[in-house]
Amino acid sequence: MLLAKGINSIILWVLLIPSSTFSTKIVFEFDRRLSHSSRDLLPNFDGKKEELPPDQYFEQKLDHFNLSNGETWQQRYWANWRYYTATGPAILWIEGENWAYPNGIIDGQWVSYAEIFKGVIFSLEHRFYGRSVPKNDTSTENLVYLSSQQALADIAFFIQGITKQYYLSDDIKWIVFGCSYAGNLAAWVRMKYPSLVHGAVASSAPILAKADFGEYYQVVKASLDSYHPNCSSRIAEATQQLDRLIKTEAGRKHITKLFQLCTELQDSLSDIASFFQKLATQVANVVQYNKAYRKSNNEIPPRRSIEHLCDIMTYSDASALDLYAAFHIVNLVQGRYTCRYHTDEKYIEKLRKTDINTILGGSGNRQWTYQTCTEFGYYQRSSTTSDTFGIPLLSEQDVKLCEKVFGPEFNETRLKNGIYRTNTIYGGLQVNVGNIIFVHGSVDPWHPLGITRVESKNSPYKVVFINGTSHCGDLNYYDKDIDEVKEARKKIQKIMQSWLQNK
């Protein structure tokens, strides 16, 4: 019996068509449902359209820690005064390693808190991402000014400057929000600048820097099996079939055709490792962003649903390998690509680009790669789950990527020293500052690097752990918010209320 849901029916239809005659037209009709809303207009919650607020710029120091350097640059931000009263707080949405949009002051759970507490909302773009570019390119020489410490100082100076610029009360309470890496910044800016930041909500914050992050795929596997007990085992079955095929030239040609690879799969460790890594990453993305969407575009991409993936993989009338290939082909077509690059050559080529147009084109990959190579690591491994996702992905490969992109001095020693320095500066999982809420979801593969429980009754911080939700689940929206998310938001709101009532 065919699955009832439209996307799954389409996928199974694709399976019945020989790959030589496969046409992207088959799924483009479905893909039309995934069109994004305009970035110039945002649907108001009553269904009307409203214009987004204009970009504003704040003058920042290039180097906050070198008093002899007087260079400055313009950092982009947005403001929303719709809910503000004189007794309300200032809520700051911290952007992370991506291009920022003005939706950040209109669309998000933090906006709901601003409405409840009658606060003004600001959104601040991270240096070297989006239009907030301190230098005219992202050469390695200029990227020395890209670090979490500089970003925290940016936030601190922004808070001080904005308070004066808008004649806000010196007693106004600033509460910061951030998701993922920006969640780190939210917690850390409260820790490092407690006189400026009254409280922080750090959602899905991996505050422990770590090179070999094998726990990531352990959570991916467990999250898939929480929906269907045979989901990951079917992926493992597909992986075993790939393992057998990959050993012969005819098998590799079949894989190349089945997965629509742009170039033929070669008999080399690096080629095969890269291939398995690309497949594993697609699965991980589904788990990490399971069912999440923004209010401004409430259509859920099916590729970001564990239910969608596992319904495909557990369909009994096709081989595990064919089903696994179908899942990846649909993801490929939804991204409007005709083939998949499985090697790193093209990716490395893009990462080496330093011109300003690359930044303004929306790509932050080079900048974020630099931060992982110098501060965080965060290299996701499948070594402990290689039976499910393929051959172990060795950390040496990521270190080699750092060297290939930024130079031979970005080696394993530098990475280890950078990670040690990060955990020394911020304390890793040892936090001794209050008025911080760490929020994590059980489905989120990043939660092993965060604080997911209160160690003792005397712990100054709070923890909200949400069963059944994924990355930044308290801040995103879902087709149907589960009760655990609703209760978590009530708990966060109650804690924020206590912050605002106390000096």
Secondary structure, 3 states (H helix, E strand, C coil): CCCCCHHHHHHHHHHCCCHHHCCCHHHHHHHHHHCCCCCCEEECCCCCEEECCCCEEEEEECCCCCCCCCCEEEEEEEEECCCCCCCCCEEEEECCCCCCCHHHHCCCHHHHHHHHHCCEEEEECCCCECCECCCCCCCCCHHHHCCHHHHHHHHHHHHHHHHHHCCCCCCCCEEEEEECHHHHHHHHHHHHCCCCCCEEEEECCCCCCEEEECHHHHHHHHHHHHHCCCHHHHHHHHHHHHHHHCCCHHHHHHHHHHCCECCCCCCCHHHHHHHHHHHHHHHHHHHHCCCCEECCECCCCHHHCHHHHHHHHCCCCCCHHHHHHHHHHHHHHHCCCCCECCCCHHHHHHHCCCCHHHHHCCCCHHHHHHHHHHHHEEEECCHHHHHHHCCCCCHHHHHHHHHHHHCCCCCHHHHHHHHHHHHHHHCCCCCCCCCEEEEEECCCCCHHHCCCCCCCCCCCCEEEEECCCCCCCCCCECCCCCHHHHHHHHHHHHHHHHHHHCC
